[in-house]
Amino acid sequence: MTGPGSITSRFADLLGIRYPVVQEGLGPYKTVKLAAAVSNAGGLGTVSIPGLTDPDGPAVLRAYIEEACSLTDRPFAVNVPVGRDATGKVLPFSASYVGVVVDAVQDPEIARRLRMITTSAGAPGVVRDVIADSGLIHAHKVGGTRQAVRAAQDGVDVIVASGYEAGGHTHARPVHTMVLGPSVCAAVDVPVVLAGGIHNGAGMAAALALGADAVAMGTRFVASHDNTDWHPNYAQKIIDTAEGDDVVFSAIYGPSRALPTRALRELAEIEDRVDIDTLTAWKDDRLIRGQRDGEMEAGVLPAGNVSGAITDLIHVAEFIPALVEETIAVLDGVRSRVRTPSPTSP
Ligand SMILES: Cc1cc2nc3c(=O)[nH]c(=O)nc-3n(C[C@H](O)[C@H](O)[C@H](O)COP(=O)(O)O)c2cc1C
C-alpha cells in the first residue's frame, strides 16, 4: 500500500513544515486560532497585527503571539505591514510591531514556533537589519517583479508574490497572479510563495507550474470553521458572493479589494474631506466591525476575487492535506495527457 503523496518544496524545508501552504496575514483583527489550526494541519499559519491605530497594539500583538504558542507546537509566522515617512524613517507603528516580533523570539520557547515574519506594504529595507539579526526568516510580500528583485537585493529570505486578484490591499499597478508568478520566479533565487486567487488543487497545481515553491491563501481561510476569532457573518458573506461581485476601492494608502458594502460608499464621500489620520482610524474601526462584530454593511470587508468561487466552509485539518492530494492528482492528470515523441516515431 502506498502512503499519501507529497510535494517537495524549498519553502517547506526552510520552515520545517509538512505542506507548502500558507495562511497569510488577515489584519486588523485577530487570526490566532486560525493560524494555529493551519500550523497544526502542517501548513504555516500567520498571526495578524491588531491595526495601525490601536494604542495598545504592541501589547496585544505580544499576547497574540503567546496565545498562538499555547495552541500550536509547530512553526507559525507574524505579518507586519511596513512603511516609511516622508523623511525615509520607518513608520512608528511598523517599528513597534517589528520590535515586538523580534523581541518575542528572544524567548526560546517562542522562537521554536515563531519562525517567520512577513513584511508587506512598503519596501522591506527599512526594517531588514533588525530582522536579519533576530534569527527570523524574513518573507516580504510584493505585487511586482521590480519590487521582488529589490526585496531580494535587500536580503529577504522569501518572496511572497501576490497577484492583483488578491483580497485586501492590492497593488497600484495591476499584475495578475498568472503573469506575476513566472516573472517573479524567474527574477529571484529565493523561494517564492504565490498568492492571489487560489482556493483548490487546480490553483495550487497552476502556482507550482508557474514556478512557485509554495502557495498562500487569505480569502479561502477566512471562510473556515477554524476562524473562530471572527464573526461567522464574514465567512457567510464570502460564500454568498457571486462571481465578479468583489470591487477594488481607493483605500487611503492604495487600492484594496473587498466586497461591496455601504461603508465603501461612505468612505468615498468622506475621503477628500478628512485628514489621513482620521481616515486611517475610521478604516481600522470599520475593518474590525466587519471581522469581529459581523457588521456586514457598516464594515469594510476585504476579500479576494476568489470569493465568487468559494461555496463552503472548510475544516482546516481536512482541507490542507486534501488540497495537496488534489494538487498531486491534477498534476498527474496533466502528465497523463502528455505524449512525448518516441525515438522511432516519424
Ligand atoms: C480580510 C483580509 C485581510 C487582509 N489583511 C492583510 C494584512 O493585514 N496584511 C497583509 O499583508 N495582507 C492582508 N491581506 C492580504 C492577504 O494576506 C493575502 O495576500 C491575500 O488574501 C491573498 O489572496 P486571496 O485572498 O485571493 O487568497 C488581507 C486579505 C484579506 C482577505
The ligand as an ORCA input file, in Angstrom:
! r2SCAN-3c Opt
* xyz 0 1
  C      -9.760     40.008      5.204
  C      -8.380     40.223      4.672
  C      -7.451     40.959      5.424
  C      -6.141     41.131      4.966
  N      -5.227     41.791      5.739
  C      -3.924     41.828      5.374
  C      -2.928     42.379      6.229
  O      -3.201     42.810      7.354
  N      -1.642     42.387      5.798
  C      -1.282     41.884      4.575
  O      -0.096     41.892      4.210
  N      -2.210     41.366      3.736
  C      -3.501     41.310      4.126
  N      -4.424     40.705      3.302
  C      -3.969     40.016      2.059
  C      -3.651     38.540      2.367
  O      -2.543     38.447      3.231
  C      -3.317     37.728      1.093
  O      -2.229     38.322      0.415
  C      -4.491     37.613      0.147
  O      -5.679     37.331      0.844
  C      -4.205     36.510     -0.882
  O      -5.181     36.474     -1.870
  P      -6.540     35.600     -1.774
  O      -7.435     36.383     -0.867
  O      -7.010     35.546     -3.173
  O      -6.184     34.267     -1.207
  C      -5.750     40.567      3.712
  C      -6.690     39.847      2.957
  C      -7.982     39.659      3.421
  C      -8.951     38.842      2.598
*
